[in-house]
Amino acid sequence: MNRTINYEISESEAGLRVEQYLKRKGYSSQNLAAIKRMPESILVNGVHYYMRQTLASSDRLTVHITETKCSEKIPPVKLPLDIIYEDEDIIVINKPAGMPIHPSLNNYYNTLANALAWYYQEQNKPFIFRCCNRLDRDTSGLTVVAKHLVSAGILSAMTGRREVHREYLAITAGHVTPESGTINAPLGRKSGTIIERTVDWEAGEPAVTHYQLVSSNERHSLIALKLETGRTHQIRIHMKYLGYPLIGDYLYNPDMSCIGRQALHSHRLSFPHPITGKIMDFQASLPADMQAVL
């Protein structure tokens, strides 16, 4: 993937070294080390610069990112992609339920990564898979994939600072009471299994979920959820802990009478753009199988 990014140096930024300036823009030390090894990667006013050289006011700093390798062990497969947004730095996709994010032993040719590998192969572009908010196989909805190492590094850092905001919609069993609240219960691995997680007050990692009832009928509730943390199976376990498990959840509430997968959808995703800083805000409506339950 080739990407050229231009910056105009302001008076307040004059005197900074190139590496200092780029770190302020969110470039990690690993990013800078990789960029150093790329051909003609740093230009100032069209002239090659080293990372330790100093910038002046009104300078035009150009960063050339050149990636030629592809992700290994991700065979390209022609699969449908619902692309919500794409630019030179990120791609936002509305993932269907039943599609894993990346290949594994039993899911080698049916994943989002396979589909994106095909998508870029058709454009004769190299592809390295860098998904920034991974969803469970049976969770539908929005996910963002970085298109080069810098956008990936900045998005990862923003996630750590909780600047990537995620809102989910879920259908639970019963009428959720109280109708809004915060679940603050640490999560850890369940003894005897490598897949399941559980509330673990002694050794679990902090996990916080905010929820709000949207609507309900005689049997089910539609709730909106916002995450402060992104632990594995966090929503599924927290709602079960509250006493209102997600329907269709084969691990934590295997009631498949109304839907064949956990009724969980990544509905909204917002974050500052990793390069421009502009606030990006995306929404994906409830899929048909969840609408049918309601």
C-alpha positions as semicolon CSV with decimal commas, in nm:
position;residue;x (nm);y (nm);z (nm)
1;M;0,000;0,000;0,000
2;N;0,141;0,338;-0,101
3;R;0,036;0,651;0,085
4;T;0,168;1,007;0,065
5;I;0,084;1,241;0,355
6;N;0,164;1,612;0,348
7;Y;0,197;1,846;0,646
8;E;0,240;2,223;0,663
9;I;0,464;2,334;0,949
10;S;0,322;2,619;1,159
11;E;0,518;2,885;1,345
12;S;0,457;2,710;1,675
13;E;0,601;2,387;1,533
14;A;0,914;2,545;1,389
15;G;1,234;2,412;1,549
16;L;1,100;2,062;1,600
17;R;1,294;1,772;1,458
18;V;1,108;1,563;1,201
19;E;1,075;1,273;1,444
20;Q;0,941;1,503;1,717
21;Y;0,682;1,650;1,484
22;L;0,562;1,310;1,363
23;K;0,539;1,175;1,717
24;R;0,312;1,469;1,800
25;K;0,098;1,358;1,505
26;G;0,065;1,013;1,663
27;Y;0,339;0,820;1,484
28;S;0,482;0,552;1,710
29;S;0,852;0,472;1,748
30;Q;0,784;0,152;1,554
31;N;0,621;0,355;1,276
32;L;0,922;0,586;1,253
33;A;1,168;0,296;1,250
34;A;0,977;0,130;0,965
35;I;0,944;0,454;0,765
36;K;1,320;0,516;0,790
37;R;1,378;0,196;0,593
38;M;1,143;0,298;0,311
39;P;1,281;0,470;-0,003
40;E;1,252;0,852;-0,014
41;S;1,021;0,834;0,285
42;I;1,081;1,183;0,428
43;L;1,093;1,496;0,213
44;V;1,088;1,860;0,320
45;N;1,010;2,102;0,040
46;G;1,094;1,820;-0,200
47;V;1,437;1,751;-0,048
48;H;1,525;1,431;0,137
49;Y;1,547;1,483;0,515
50;Y;1,660;1,268;0,804
51;M;1,447;1,221;1,113
52;R;1,679;1,435;1,326
53;Q;1,679;1,735;1,094
54;T;1,493;2,047;1,205
55;L;1,177;2,190;1,054
56;A;1,108;2,558;0,984
57;S;0,785;2,755;0,966
58;S;0,596;2,706;0,636
59;D;0,797;2,395;0,549
60;R;0,608;2,127;0,359
61;L;0,680;1,788;0,513
62;T;0,597;1,487;0,296
63;V;0,584;1,132;0,431
64;H;0,588;0,848;0,176
65;I;0,463;0,517;0,317
66;T;0,548;0,220;0,095
67;E;0,437;-0,130;0,190
68;T;0,491;-0,411;-0,059
69;K;0,433;-0,722;0,151
70;C;0,098;-0,900;0,195
71;S;-0,037;-1,076;0,503
72;E;0,075;-1,437;0,501
73;K;-0,177;-1,720;0,541
74;I;-0,473;-1,507;0,427
75;P;-0,579;-1,647;0,088
76;P;-0,787;-1,405;-0,123
77;V;-1,149;-1,524;-0,153
78;K;-1,428;-1,352;-0,343
79;L;-1,684;-1,277;-0,072
80;P;-1,941;-0,995;-0,045
81;L;-1,825;-0,678;0,133
82;D;-2,059;-0,408;0,262
83;I;-1,822;-0,110;0,255
84;I;-1,962;0,188;0,448
85;Y;-1,667;0,420;0,397
86;E;-1,320;0,412;0,246
87;D;-1,032;0,655;0,199
88;E;-0,654;0,626;0,172
89;D;-0,613;0,546;0,542
90;I;-0,911;0,342;0,665
91;I;-1,196;0,125;0,546
92;V;-1,517;0,080;0,748
93;I;-1,720;-0,234;0,686
94;N;-2,061;-0,356;0,798
95;K;-1,976;-0,719;0,874
96;P;-2,252;-0,980;0,845
97;A;-2,321;-1,229;1,123
98;G;-2,150;-1,562;1,064
99;M;-1,833;-1,413;0,913
100;P;-1,521;-1,442;1,130
101;I;-1,283;-1,148;1,130
102;H;-0,966;-1,343;1,050
103;P;-0,872;-1,700;0,947
104;S;-0,843;-1,976;1,203
105;L;-0,816;-2,354;1,193
106;N;-1,181;-2,415;1,104
107;N;-1,243;-2,084;0,926
108;Y;-0,968;-2,043;0,670
109;Y;-1,154;-1,920;0,361
110;N;-1,467;-1,745;0,488
111;T;-1,344;-1,443;0,683
112;L;-1,344;-1,066;0,649
113;A;-0,967;-1,082;0,600
114;N;-1,010;-1,320;0,304
115;A;-1,266;-1,086;0,148
116;L;-1,040;-0,782;0,186
117;A;-0,742;-0,973;0,047
118;W;-0,948;-1,040;-0,267
119;Y;-1,070;-0,680;-0,280
120;Y;-0,715;-0,543;-0,285
121;Q;-0,581;-0,816;-0,510
122;E;-0,835;-0,704;-0,771
123;Q;-0,683;-0,354;-0,745
124;N;-0,326;-0,491;-0,768
125;K;-0,251;-0,352;-0,424
126;P;-0,061;-0,526;-0,142
127;F;-0,270;-0,612;0,160
128;I;-0,177;-0,636;0,528
129;F;-0,476;-0,705;0,751
130;R;-0,497;-0,461;1,042
131;C;-0,844;-0,473;1,200
132;C;-0,882;-0,219;1,479
133;N;-1,204;-0,335;1,653
134;R;-1,255;-0,708;1,620
135;L;-1,603;-0,853;1,639
136;D;-1,705;-1,207;1,730
137;R;-1,796;-1,426;1,432
138;D;-2,170;-1,407;1,502
139;T;-2,176;-1,038;1,595
140;S;-2,279;-0,820;1,302
141;G;-2,200;-0,459;1,234
142;L;-1,931;-0,196;1,200
143;T;-1,561;-0,259;1,210
144;V;-1,271;-0,041;1,096
145;V;-0,960;-0,169;0,920
146;A;-0,644;0,040;0,884
147;K;-0,490;0,054;0,538
148;H;-0,129;0,120;0,638
149;L;0,101;0,099;0,939
150;V;0,060;0,462;1,050
151;S;-0,321;0,468;1,056
152;A;-0,310;0,131;1,232
153;G;-0,074;0,256;1,501
154;I;-0,270;0,576;1,563
155;L;-0,604;0,393;1,580
156;S;-0,455;0,142;1,823
157;A;-0,330;0,422;2,047
158;M;-0,669;0,598;2,030
159;T;-0,838;0,274;2,135
160;G;-0,609;0,257;2,436
161;R;-0,703;0,614;2,525
162;R;-1,073;0,528;2,481
163;E;-1,115;0,770;2,193
164;V;-1,280;0,505;1,974
165;H;-1,645;0,501;2,078
166;R;-1,856;0,192;2,011
167;E;-2,229;0,151;2,050
168;Y;-2,404;-0,183;2,016
169;L;-2,764;-0,295;1,990
170;A;-2,862;-0,626;2,151
171;I;-3,177;-0,827;2,217
172;T;-3,203;-0,988;2,557
173;A;-3,443;-1,227;2,722
174;G;-3,697;-1,053;2,948
175;H;-3,768;-0,690;3,028
176;V;-3,440;-0,532;3,139
177;T;-3,472;-0,370;3,482
178;P;-3,348;-0,116;3,574
179;E;-3,390;0,028;3,228
180;S;-3,049;0,195;3,227
181;G;-2,729;0,155;3,421
182;T;-2,361;0,065;3,426
183;I;-2,219;-0,283;3,474
184;N;-1,874;-0,274;3,630
185;A;-1,761;-0,634;3,671
186;P;-1,411;-0,770;3,590
187;L;-1,382;-1,052;3,339
188;G;-1,145;-1,346;3,315
189;R;-1,116;-1,690;3,157
190;K;-1,358;-1,952;3,280
191;S;-1,181;-2,247;3,439
192;G;-1,155;-2,550;3,214
193;T;-1,209;-2,370;2,881
194;I;-0,999;-2,151;2,651
195;I;-1,304;-1,988;2,490
196;E;-1,552;-1,890;2,760
197;R;-1,508;-1,595;2,993
198;T;-1,677;-1,519;3,324
199;V;-1,705;-1,250;3,590
200;D;-1,397;-1,291;3,808
201;W;-1,372;-1,057;4,106
202;E;-1,030;-1,186;4,214
203;A;-0,822;-1,212;3,895
204;G;-1,036;-1,059;3,619
205;E;-0,950;-0,754;3,410
206;P;-1,161;-0,437;3,455
207;A;-1,468;-0,426;3,230
208;V;-1,732;-0,151;3,214
209;T;-2,052;-0,154;3,006
210;H;-2,322;0,116;2,996
211;Y;-2,668;0,012;2,881
212;Q;-3,005;0,174;2,803
213;L;-3,338;0,010;2,722
214;V;-3,461;0,110;2,374
215;S;-3,784;-0,091;2,350
216;S;-3,939;-0,414;2,474
217;N;-4,218;-0,662;2,405
218;E;-4,362;-0,946;2,609
219;R;-4,050;-1,163;2,578
220;H;-3,754;-0,948;2,480
221;S;-3,576;-0,616;2,525
222;L;-3,381;-0,416;2,268
223;I;-3,097;-0,237;2,445
224;A;-2,823;0,004;2,342
225;L;-2,480;-0,051;2,495
226;K;-2,163;0,157;2,510
227;L;-1,829;0,007;2,604
228;E;-1,555;0,167;2,810
229;T;-1,342;-0,145;2,776
230;G;-1,329;-0,411;2,506
231;R;-1,290;-0,745;2,682
232;T;-1,366;-1,069;2,505
233;H;-1,742;-1,146;2,518
234;Q;-1,790;-0,842;2,744
235;I;-2,149;-0,755;2,650
236;R;-2,260;-1,117;2,643
237;I;-2,125;-1,192;2,991
238;H;-2,228;-0,862;3,148
239;M;-2,590;-0,894;3,036
240;K;-2,604;-1,253;3,159
241;Y;-2,455;-1,136;3,489
242;L;-2,732;-0,874;3,512
243;G;-2,989;-1,151;3,458
244;Y;-3,086;-1,070;3,098
245;P;-2,873;-1,283;2,864
246;L;-2,863;-1,222;2,491
247;I;-3,090;-1,454;2,297
248;G;-2,928;-1,694;2,051
249;D;-2,598;-1,697;2,241
250;Y;-2,467;-2,052;2,196
251;L;-2,210;-2,011;2,474
252;Y;-2,395;-1,823;2,746
253;N;-2,766;-1,866;2,666
254;P;-2,825;-2,132;2,397
255;D;-3,187;-2,037;2,326
256;M;-3,213;-2,051;1,945
257;S;-3,592;-2,042;1,926
258;C;-3,601;-1,688;1,782
259;I;-3,261;-1,635;1,623
260;G;-2,968;-1,856;1,527
261;R;-2,686;-1,641;1,663
262;Q;-2,624;-1,404;1,952
263;A;-2,848;-1,102;1,890
264;L;-2,569;-0,845;1,898
265;H;-2,495;-0,573;1,641
266;S;-2,218;-0,313;1,627
267;H;-2,451;-0,024;1,552
268;R;-2,236;0,288;1,578
269;L;-1,865;0,363;1,557
270;S;-1,706;0,707;1,602
271;F;-1,346;0,822;1,634
272;P;-1,110;1,100;1,522
273;H;-0,967;1,023;1,179
274;P;-0,613;0,893;1,237
275;I;-0,457;1,132;0,983
276;T;-0,685;1,435;0,951
277;G;-0,825;1,439;1,305
278;K;-1,178;1,492;1,169
279;I;-1,449;1,320;1,377
280;M;-1,581;1,018;1,187
281;D;-1,923;0,884;1,284
282;F;-2,080;0,577;1,122
283;Q;-2,405;0,389;1,179
284;A;-2,539;0,057;1,054
285;S;-2,908;-0,024;1,093
286;L;-3,032;-0,335;1,269
287;P;-2,999;-0,646;1,047
288;A;-3,307;-0,835;0,928
289;D;-3,277;-1,131;1,166
290;M;-3,279;-0,904;1,472
291;Q;-3,559;-0,691;1,330
292;A;-3,767;-1,007;1,283
293;V;-3,743;-1,088;1,655
294;L;-3,881;-0,746;1,745
